[in-house]
């Protein structure tokens, strides 16, 4: 997966978070947690765009695969308020993978 594709995946996650944040009925603590994760991912996306990372690196490839899988998993649970904890957990995983990718610089 190229760095631009990683940024696109993160952008799609940000859009999903934005939609969830605009949906009525989300408990305030959950809204605040999602917003904080959204801010963190937005910052990471900007940082990734600025960096030059060796995309052929095995660790990079493994991390981008995990990031992509977590993004796909997020699509199945986001927006279901009975699964907000799961949504937060998956978004945290996505942020963790982005953090690890940035450490490859």
CNS distance restraints for C-alpha pairs under 8 A (distance, minus, plus):
assign (resid   1 and name CA) (resid   5 and name CA) 6.05 0.50 0.50
assign (resid   1 and name CA) (resid   6 and name CA) 6.79 0.50 0.50
assign (resid   1 and name CA) (resid  55 and name CA) 7.44 0.50 0.50
assign (resid   1 and name CA) (resid  61 and name CA) 6.79 0.50 0.50
assign (resid   1 and name CA) (resid  64 and name CA) 6.41 0.50 0.50
assign (resid   1 and name CA) (resid  65 and name CA) 7.67 0.50 0.50
assign (resid   2 and name CA) (resid   6 and name CA) 6.37 0.50 0.50
assign (resid   2 and name CA) (resid  55 and name CA) 6.36 0.50 0.50
assign (resid   3 and name CA) (resid   7 and name CA) 6.26 0.50 0.50
assign (resid   3 and name CA) (resid  48 and name CA) 7.38 0.50 0.50
assign (resid   3 and name CA) (resid  49 and name CA) 7.39 0.50 0.50
assign (resid   3 and name CA) (resid  53 and name CA) 7.64 0.50 0.50
assign (resid   3 and name CA) (resid  55 and name CA) 7.17 0.50 0.50
assign (resid   4 and name CA) (resid   8 and name CA) 6.17 0.50 0.50
assign (resid   4 and name CA) (resid  49 and name CA) 7.38 0.50 0.50
assign (resid   5 and name CA) (resid   9 and name CA) 6.18 0.50 0.50
assign (resid   6 and name CA) (resid  10 and name CA) 6.28 0.50 0.50
assign (resid   6 and name CA) (resid  64 and name CA) 6.84 0.50 0.50
assign (resid   6 and name CA) (resid  68 and name CA) 7.97 0.50 0.50
assign (resid   7 and name CA) (resid  11 and name CA) 6.04 0.50 0.50
assign (resid   7 and name CA) (resid  45 and name CA) 5.69 0.50 0.50
assign (resid   7 and name CA) (resid  48 and name CA) 7.11 0.50 0.50
assign (resid   7 and name CA) (resid  49 and name CA) 7.05 0.50 0.50
assign (resid   8 and name CA) (resid  12 and name CA) 6.17 0.50 0.50
assign (resid   9 and name CA) (resid  13 and name CA) 6.33 0.50 0.50
assign (resid   9 and name CA) (resid  68 and name CA) 6.94 0.50 0.50
assign (resid   9 and name CA) (resid  71 and name CA) 7.09 0.50 0.50
assign (resid  10 and name CA) (resid  14 and name CA) 6.17 0.50 0.50
assign (resid  10 and name CA) (resid  41 and name CA) 7.09 0.50 0.50
assign (resid  10 and name CA) (resid  42 and name CA) 7.91 0.50 0.50
assign (resid  10 and name CA) (resid  45 and name CA) 6.58 0.50 0.50
assign (resid  11 and name CA) (resid  15 and name CA) 6.28 0.50 0.50
assign (resid  11 and name CA) (resid  42 and name CA) 7.89 0.50 0.50
assign (resid  11 and name CA) (resid  45 and name CA) 7.57 0.50 0.50
assign (resid  12 and name CA) (resid  16 and name CA) 6.30 0.50 0.50
assign (resid  13 and name CA) (resid  17 and name CA) 6.19 0.50 0.50
assign (resid  13 and name CA) (resid  71 and name CA) 6.71 0.50 0.50
assign (resid  14 and name CA) (resid  18 and name CA) 6.11 0.50 0.50
assign (resid  14 and name CA) (resid  38 and name CA) 6.17 0.50 0.50
assign (resid  14 and name CA) (resid  41 and name CA) 7.35 0.50 0.50
assign (resid  14 and name CA) (resid  42 and name CA) 7.20 0.50 0.50
assign (resid  15 and name CA) (resid  19 and name CA) 6.26 0.50 0.50
assign (resid  16 and name CA) (resid  20 and name CA) 6.30 0.50 0.50
assign (resid  16 and name CA) (resid  75 and name CA) 7.88 0.50 0.50
assign (resid  16 and name CA) (resid  78 and name CA) 7.30 0.50 0.50
assign (resid  17 and name CA) (resid  21 and name CA) 6.08 0.50 0.50
assign (resid  17 and name CA) (resid  34 and name CA) 7.03 0.50 0.50
assign (resid  17 and name CA) (resid  35 and name CA) 7.88 0.50 0.50
assign (resid  17 and name CA) (resid  38 and name CA) 6.71 0.50 0.50
assign (resid  17 and name CA) (resid  78 and name CA) 7.89 0.50 0.50
assign (resid  18 and name CA) (resid  22 and name CA) 6.32 0.50 0.50
assign (resid  19 and name CA) (resid  23 and name CA) 6.45 0.50 0.50
assign (resid  20 and name CA) (resid  26 and name CA) 8.00 0.50 0.50
assign (resid  20 and name CA) (resid  78 and name CA) 7.22 0.50 0.50
assign (resid  20 and name CA) (resid  79 and name CA) 5.66 0.50 0.50
assign (resid  21 and name CA) (resid  26 and name CA) 7.41 0.50 0.50
assign (resid  21 and name CA) (resid  31 and name CA) 6.24 0.50 0.50
assign (resid  21 and name CA) (resid  34 and name CA) 7.43 0.50 0.50
assign (resid  21 and name CA) (resid  35 and name CA) 7.38 0.50 0.50
assign (resid  26 and name CA) (resid  30 and name CA) 6.65 0.50 0.50
assign (resid  26 and name CA) (resid  31 and name CA) 6.17 0.50 0.50
assign (resid  26 and name CA) (resid  81 and name CA) 6.91 0.50 0.50
assign (resid  27 and name CA) (resid  31 and name CA) 6.12 0.50 0.50
assign (resid  28 and name CA) (resid  32 and name CA) 6.15 0.50 0.50
assign (resid  29 and name CA) (resid  33 and name CA) 6.23 0.50 0.50
assign (resid  30 and name CA) (resid  34 and name CA) 6.07 0.50 0.50
assign (resid  30 and name CA) (resid  84 and name CA) 7.23 0.50 0.50
assign (resid  31 and name CA) (resid  35 and name CA) 6.01 0.50 0.50
assign (resid  32 and name CA) (resid  36 and name CA) 6.14 0.50 0.50
assign (resid  33 and name CA) (resid  37 and name CA) 6.26 0.50 0.50
assign (resid  33 and name CA) (resid  88 and name CA) 7.55 0.50 0.50
assign (resid  34 and name CA) (resid  38 and name CA) 6.00 0.50 0.50
assign (resid  34 and name CA) (resid  88 and name CA) 6.59 0.50 0.50
assign (resid  35 and name CA) (resid  39 and name CA) 6.18 0.50 0.50
assign (resid  36 and name CA) (resid  40 and name CA) 6.25 0.50 0.50
assign (resid  37 and name CA) (resid  41 and name CA) 6.12 0.50 0.50
assign (resid  37 and name CA) (resid  91 and name CA) 7.08 0.50 0.50
assign (resid  37 and name CA) (resid  92 and name CA) 7.02 0.50 0.50
assign (resid  37 and name CA) (resid  95 and name CA) 7.59 0.50 0.50
assign (resid  38 and name CA) (resid  42 and name CA) 6.06 0.50 0.50
assign (resid  39 and name CA) (resid  43 and name CA) 6.27 0.50 0.50
assign (resid  40 and name CA) (resid  44 and name CA) 6.23 0.50 0.50
assign (resid  40 and name CA) (resid  95 and name CA) 7.36 0.50 0.50
assign (resid  41 and name CA) (resid  45 and name CA) 6.03 0.50 0.50
assign (resid  41 and name CA) (resid  95 and name CA) 5.90 0.50 0.50
assign (resid  41 and name CA) (resid  98 and name CA) 7.82 0.50 0.50
assign (resid  42 and name CA) (resid  46 and name CA) 6.42 0.50 0.50
assign (resid  43 and name CA) (resid  47 and name CA) 6.26 0.50 0.50
assign (resid  44 and name CA) (resid  48 and name CA) 6.05 0.50 0.50
assign (resid  44 and name CA) (resid  95 and name CA) 7.84 0.50 0.50
assign (resid  44 and name CA) (resid  98 and name CA) 6.64 0.50 0.50
assign (resid  44 and name CA) (resid  99 and name CA) 7.19 0.50 0.50
assign (resid  44 and name CA) (resid 102 and name CA) 7.93 0.50 0.50
assign (resid  45 and name CA) (resid  49 and name CA) 6.35 0.50 0.50
assign (resid  45 and name CA) (resid  98 and name CA) 7.95 0.50 0.50
assign (resid  46 and name CA) (resid  50 and name CA) 6.59 0.50 0.50
assign (resid  47 and name CA) (resid  51 and name CA) 6.49 0.50 0.50
assign (resid  47 and name CA) (resid 102 and name CA) 7.67 0.50 0.50
assign (resid  48 and name CA) (resid  52 and name CA) 7.96 0.50 0.50
assign (resid  48 and name CA) (resid 102 and name CA) 6.48 0.50 0.50
assign (resid  51 and name CA) (resid 102 and name CA) 7.94 0.50 0.50
assign (resid  51 and name CA) (resid 105 and name CA) 6.96 0.50 0.50
assign (resid  52 and name CA) (resid 105 and name CA) 6.77 0.50 0.50
assign (resid  53 and name CA) (resid 104 and name CA) 6.73 0.50 0.50
assign (resid  53 and name CA) (resid 105 and name CA) 5.54 0.50 0.50
assign (resid  54 and name CA) (resid  60 and name CA) 7.66 0.50 0.50
assign (resid  55 and name CA) (resid  60 and name CA) 6.25 0.50 0.50
assign (resid  55 and name CA) (resid  61 and name CA) 6.98 0.50 0.50
assign (resid  56 and name CA) (resid  60 and name CA) 7.17 0.50 0.50
assign (resid  56 and name CA) (resid  61 and name CA) 6.88 0.50 0.50
assign (resid  57 and name CA) (resid  61 and name CA) 6.30 0.50 0.50
assign (resid  58 and name CA) (resid  62 and name CA) 6.18 0.50 0.50
assign (resid  59 and name CA) (resid  63 and name CA) 6.12 0.50 0.50
assign (resid  60 and name CA) (resid  64 and name CA) 6.10 0.50 0.50
assign (resid  60 and name CA) (resid 101 and name CA) 6.27 0.50 0.50
assign (resid  60 and name CA) (resid 104 and name CA) 7.41 0.50 0.50
assign (resid  61 and name CA) (resid  65 and name CA) 6.17 0.50 0.50
assign (resid  62 and name CA) (resid  66 and name CA) 6.31 0.50 0.50
assign (resid  63 and name CA) (resid  67 and name CA) 6.07 0.50 0.50
assign (resid  63 and name CA) (resid  97 and name CA) 5.98 0.50 0.50
assign (resid  63 and name CA) (resid 100 and name CA) 7.51 0.50 0.50
assign (resid  63 and name CA) (resid 101 and name CA) 6.75 0.50 0.50
assign (resid  64 and name CA) (resid  68 and name CA) 6.02 0.50 0.50
assign (resid  64 and name CA) (resid  97 and name CA) 7.49 0.50 0.50
assign (resid  64 and name CA) (resid 101 and name CA) 7.86 0.50 0.50
assign (resid  65 and name CA) (resid  69 and name CA) 6.15 0.50 0.50
assign (resid  66 and name CA) (resid  70 and name CA) 6.10 0.50 0.50
assign (resid  66 and name CA) (resid  97 and name CA) 7.31 0.50 0.50
assign (resid  67 and name CA) (resid  71 and name CA) 6.15 0.50 0.50
assign (resid  67 and name CA) (resid  93 and name CA) 7.81 0.50 0.50
assign (resid  67 and name CA) (resid  94 and name CA) 5.55 0.50 0.50
assign (resid  67 and name CA) (resid  97 and name CA) 5.92 0.50 0.50
assign (resid  67 and name CA) (resid  98 and name CA) 7.53 0.50 0.50
assign (resid  68 and name CA) (resid  72 and name CA) 6.31 0.50 0.50
assign (resid  69 and name CA) (resid  73 and name CA) 6.23 0.50 0.50
assign (resid  70 and name CA) (resid  74 and name CA) 6.07 0.50 0.50
assign (resid  70 and name CA) (resid  90 and name CA) 6.29 0.50 0.50
assign (resid  70 and name CA) (resid  91 and name CA) 7.90 0.50 0.50
assign (resid  70 and name CA) (resid  93 and name CA) 7.16 0.50 0.50
assign (resid  70 and name CA) (resid  94 and name CA) 6.30 0.50 0.50
assign (resid  71 and name CA) (resid  75 and name CA) 6.53 0.50 0.50
assign (resid  71 and name CA) (resid  90 and name CA) 7.84 0.50 0.50
assign (resid  71 and name CA) (resid  94 and name CA) 7.09 0.50 0.50
assign (resid  72 and name CA) (resid  76 and name CA) 7.08 0.50 0.50
assign (resid  73 and name CA) (resid  77 and name CA) 7.01 0.50 0.50
assign (resid  73 and name CA) (resid  90 and name CA) 7.60 0.50 0.50
assign (resid  74 and name CA) (resid  78 and name CA) 5.73 0.50 0.50
assign (resid  74 and name CA) (resid  87 and name CA) 6.36 0.50 0.50
assign (resid  74 and name CA) (resid  90 and name CA) 6.20 0.50 0.50
assign (resid  74 and name CA) (resid  91 and name CA) 7.36 0.50 0.50
assign (resid  77 and name CA) (resid  83 and name CA) 6.36 0.50 0.50
assign (resid  77 and name CA) (resid  86 and name CA) 7.32 0.50 0.50
assign (resid  77 and name CA) (resid  87 and name CA) 6.20 0.50 0.50
assign (resid  78 and name CA) (resid  83 and name CA) 7.40 0.50 0.50
assign (resid  78 and name CA) (resid  84 and name CA) 7.29 0.50 0.50
assign (resid  78 and name CA) (resid  87 and name CA) 5.66 0.50 0.50
assign (resid  79 and name CA) (resid  83 and name CA) 7.99 0.50 0.50
assign (resid  79 and name CA) (resid  84 and name CA) 7.77 0.50 0.50
assign (resid  80 and name CA) (resid  84 and name CA) 6.73 0.50 0.50
assign (resid  83 and name CA) (resid  87 and name CA) 6.18 0.50 0.50
assign (resid  84 and name CA) (resid  88 and name CA) 6.11 0.50 0.50
assign (resid  85 and name CA) (resid  89 and name CA) 6.15 0.50 0.50
assign (resid  86 and name CA) (resid  90 and name CA) 6.17 0.50 0.50
assign (resid  87 and name CA) (resid  91 and name CA) 6.16 0.50 0.50
assign (resid  88 and name CA) (resid  92 and name CA) 6.05 0.50 0.50
assign (resid  89 and name CA) (resid  93 and name CA) 6.31 0.50 0.50
assign (resid  90 and name CA) (resid  94 and name CA) 6.28 0.50 0.50
assign (resid  91 and name CA) (resid  95 and name CA) 6.20 0.50 0.50
assign (resid  92 and name CA) (resid  96 and name CA) 6.13 0.50 0.50
assign (resid  93 and name CA) (resid  97 and name CA) 6.24 0.50 0.50
assign (resid  94 and name CA) (resid  98 and name CA) 6.27 0.50 0.50
assign (resid  95 and name CA) (resid  99 and name CA) 6.11 0.50 0.50
assign (resid  96 and name CA) (resid 100 and name CA) 6.22 0.50 0.50
assign (resid  97 and name CA) (resid 101 and name CA) 6.16 0.50 0.50
assign (resid  98 and name CA) (resid 102 and name CA) 6.24 0.50 0.50
assign (resid  99 and name CA) (resid 103 and name CA) 6.41 0.50 0.50
assign (resid 100 and name CA) (resid 104 and name CA) 6.80 0.50 0.50
assign (resid 101 and name CA) (resid 105 and name CA) 7.62 0.50 0.50
